Amino acid sequence: MSKSAPQHVQTRYVATLLDILASDYGVSEEALAPSRALCLDRDDLPEGFISLADFAEVTANALALCNDPWLGLHMGQRLPTGHLGAVAAAASSSDRVRDALTLMDSFSSTLLPIPAELNTGPARARFSFSLPESMALQREFFAQILISTMLKFLEESTGYLPRDLAVQLPFPDNPGYAERLPHQLSFNQEALAFSFPVSYLDAPLLTSDPTTRALILEACNNLARRLTESRTLGSSITQLLDNCSGQYPTLENVADILHVTPRTLRNRLAKENLSYREMLKLHRIKRAKRLLASGDLPVAEIADRLGYDTPANFCRAFKREVSMTPSSFRVSASPQPASSALQRGTEYQPPK
């Protein structure tokens, strides 16, 4: 799938996640404060949006706080269809399943943070999502949200799901899924995908409303235009860096990608009070913090993912910026022992 996707998501999803942590898992507001701070408006994004990199940081914190491997499924079940955004609203007011999925496909390059694609064959259709690099550490969590919301959307819109619906999952097998998803499951797939008889594409939507669809489509187009126009050079380069892993592009590489000369690129960044060297440094440190806080990857592997020549160079650069070693930062960022409220949340079992 060659389609690129925007590196931002509406803060309403973050607010829902944090509310779930507070109400269902007993997480304190003090523990949620750092995540809420990431939702503050930024100059390089329209009001009401958070960068996908910051959203990944919020979810890493959420998973550490509640210690529930099924948090994504639970969040997807808790999200009302009406709260899924303008694209979902326009899709649910479409005439048939084909129209709804085609609409999601068409807007995935501007409004949806995860590229989506509809493919049809003679017997079966396949609707797939490709999770971006910035979601790699929480791949299963994001996939769970998409599974819950898509299955709920299709069932509520048509009144039923095909008996031979198949779900392809981009992570290793876990027997817990068979209990929670009564569908044909396959694991370790390249993308998250839903496969069903092609005839299901012609299923009418119970929520069809042509007038409402036209109005919401206009709102979708206006929002997509606003997001495109608001994108600064700095935010475009940040999106480019978010999609990199290992070898980062040089300034000359970025200039080639943007079809400008290196000198022009430097001058345009200067007008935004930016430099590519500083952007790259801060991006690496931010990603390093996320990798250190949300997993147990060896420091040497993190250094390699961030494009450092040696682990020693990475450790020196990290300590220079953060005033502590990567190992010390990992210890400080580890979640504190759970309170009794959090322990109750650990035992929480989402509906099957």
N, C-alpha and C positions, 0 to 999 in steps of 0.2 A: 504494500500500500504506500503510494508516494505522497499522499495528501498530508500537508502540514496542518497543525492546529494551533489556535491561540494559546498563549501561556498565561491565561488568567481564568478565574472562575468567580461567580458571584458570591459575595460574602454571606448571603443568606444560607448557603450550605454549611459554611463554617459555624454560623450561629446555631443552626439545627444540631450539628454534631456536638457543640459545647453544651447546649441545653440537654441533650440526651445524656451526656456524661454527668451533668449535675443532677438530673431528675432520676435517672435509672441506675446510675452507678455510685451516686453519693459523692462525686468529686467536688472538692471545695472551690469556691470562687477564687481563692488565693492561688490554687494550683492552676486554674484556668486563665489567670490574668495574662501570662506571657502570650498565650494563643490569641486572646482577645486583642492584645496590642498589635498583633500582626494584621488585624482587620482594619486598622485605621487607614483612611484615604491616602493615596499616594499621588504625587504630581504626574507620574508617567502612566497612570491608569485612570479610567473614568470612575466617577463616584460609584461605590457599591461593588467594586471588584477587588480581588486579591490575586497576587501572582500565583501561578501554579507551583513555583518553588516554595513559596511561603505556605501554601495549602498543604504541600507534602510535609513540611515541618510541623504544622498543626496536627496532622494525622499521626505522625510519628509520636508526638507527645501524647495524643489521645490513646493510642494503643498501649503505651507504657503506663498510663494512668489507670486504665480499666483492666488491663491484662485479660481481655476477652477476645479469643481468636475469631469469634463470630460477630464482632462489632459492625463490620460492613454490611452483613446481611440484616442485622437488626436496624441499622440506620436506614437502609433501603426500604424496609417494611414500614418504618415510622414516617418516611417522607410522603406527605399527601401529594397525589398526582398534580394538584393545582399549584404546588410549590416547586415544581421541577423546572420552572422558567418558561419563557415565551415560546421556545422551540417545541417543548412538550405540549404546551397549550394549543399551538397551531396544529401539531400532529394529531392530538386527540379529537380535534374538530374536523379532521379530514373525512373523506367519504369511505375509503377502504384502507386496509392494512398497507397495501402497496403505496398509496399516497402518503401515508404517515411516515413510513420508513424512507421513502424517497426524499421527503422533506428533511428528515434528520440527516440524511446523507449530504444533502445540498448545503446545509448550514454548518456542517461539522468543521469546515475550513475557516469559519469566521466566529461562530458563537460557542461551539462546543470544545472543551479542552482536550477531548479524546477523539481522534479521527474515526469516523464511522463509514461503513460502506455496505451497500446492498448489491448482492450478486444473485442472479437467477439462472437456473439450469432447466432442462426439460422436465425434471421430476421434483427437484427440491430447490429451495431458496436459502440463502445464507446472509445473515446480517451480522457484521463483525465490527469489533472495536480494537484498535491498536493502542496499547498503553504506552505513553511516551517515556523517554529515559528518566525524566524528572520524577516519575511515579514508580521507578524500578524497585525501590526499597519497600514500598507498601503496595506492591502489585496485587497481592491477594485481597487486601482491604478494598482497593478501588474496584477490583473485579467483582467482589461481593456486592458492592453498592449497585453496580450496573446490572448484575444478575437480578437482584431484588426489584429494582425499579422497572426494568424491561419486562419481566414476567408479570408484574402487577399491572403495568400499563397495558400490555396486550390482553390480559384476562379481563380487566375492567372495561376496556374499549370494545371488545368483541363478545364478551360473555363466556369465553371458553379458551382453552389452550389445546393445540393438537396433541393427540395421544402419543405420537412418535416424535415429539419435539426433542431435539438433541442440543446439549450445551457443551461447547468445547472450552476447556479451562486452561489458562496459560501458567499453570503451576503444578507441582507434584500431587499425586493422589493423596486424599485424606478421606477415610471412611465416613467421617462425620457429614460429608456432603450428600451421600446417598440417603441419609436420614432426613435431610432438610430439603433436598431437591428431587422430587419423584420423576425425574426425566432421564433420558439416556445421557450419561456423562462420559467424557473422555478428557484425560489430563495431559499435561506437558505439551499443550498445543501452542502454536506460534502466536495466536491472538485469541481473545475472548470472542466467541461466535455462537449464534443461535441458528440452528438448521431445522427446517420444517418443510412439509409438502408445499410445492409452489402454489397449489390451489388456495392455501391459507392467505395468500396475498390479496385474493379477491373477497375475503371476508368483510362484510360491511361493519362499520364502526357504529356502535350504539350511541356514541357521543357526537356523531357527525352534525356539523352546523356550518354551512357554507358562509353565512354572513359573518359569524364570529371568526372563522378561519381567515377571511379576507382582511379583517381588522387586525388580527394578531400577526398575520404575515407582514403587514405594513409596519407594525411595531418591530418585528424581527429585522426587517431590512433597515429601518432607521437605526436600530441599535448596532447592527453590523457596520453601518456607515460611520457611526460615532466612534466605535472602537478603532476602526481603520484610520480615521482622521486624527485620533488622539495619540497614535503611536509615534513616539519620538525616535530619533536615531538611536539614542541610548537604550530604549526599551527593545528596539529591534535587535540590537547586538546582544542584549541580555537574553532574548529568546534564542538567538543562535547559540550562545554559550550554554544555555540550559539543555540543548539537544546534543551537546558534545560529551564525549567520555574518553578519557585517555589523552589523545593528542589534540590539543586546542589549536585553533587557527592563529596564525600570525596576523598582525595588522594588515600586511600586504594581502594575505588570504581573504580577510574580511572585505578589503577594498575591492578585490576581484569579484567576490560574491555580490556586492552591492553595485558593481559596475561604475566605480569611481576610482580616482587615483588615490594613493596613500596620503598625499598632501591634502587633497580635498577632504578625505575622511578625518584627518587630524583637525583641520580647520572647523568642520561641522561639529565635531565633538567638543571642541573648545568653546563654541557658542553655547553649548549646553553645560559648560563648566565640567567637562569630563575628559578623561584620557583613557585610551584603550588599555594601557599598561595597568592603570589603577583599577579599571573595571575588571580586568582579568584576575588581578590579585584578590580583590574583594570577593569575586565570584568563587574562586577556588577555596578561599577560607570559609565562606558560607556553606559551600557544599561539604567541605571537610567536617565542619561542625555537625551538619546533619548526619553524615555517615558515622561519625564517632558516637553521636548521641542515640542513634536509632538501631544500632546493630553491633555485632561483635567481629566485624571484619578486621583482620590484622592491619596494623599501621602501614606495613609495607605494601599491602594491596591497595589501601586507600591512596597512598602516595602514587602508585602506578595509575590508578583511575583518574587522578587529578593531573597527570602528565608531568610529574616531577622526575628528574633523572635518577635520584636516589632517595630512600627513606630519610636519610640524614638531612638532605636539602629541604624536604618537606617539613621535618621537625623544626629546623631552624626558622623557616618562613612562618610556620604556625606560631611558634613561641614569640617571634618578633611582633606579630599582630595581636595575639591574644594574651600574651604575658604568662602563658603556661604551656607545658608540653602537651602533645595530643593525648597521651595516656592520662595525664592529670585532668585534662578537660573531660575525657570520657567518664572518669570517676565522678567528677562534679556534676555532670549532666545526667547521671543515672538516676532513675526515679527513687524517691525515698520510700522506706517501708510503708506499706499500705496501712491506712487507718481502718478501724472496724467498719466504717462505711464503705471504704474501698474493697474490703474483704467481702462484704456482702455483694458488691458489684461483681467481683470475680466469680461468684457462684451463680450469677444471673444467667439464665438460659433463655435465649430469644425464642419466640414462637417457631415451631417447626412448620 
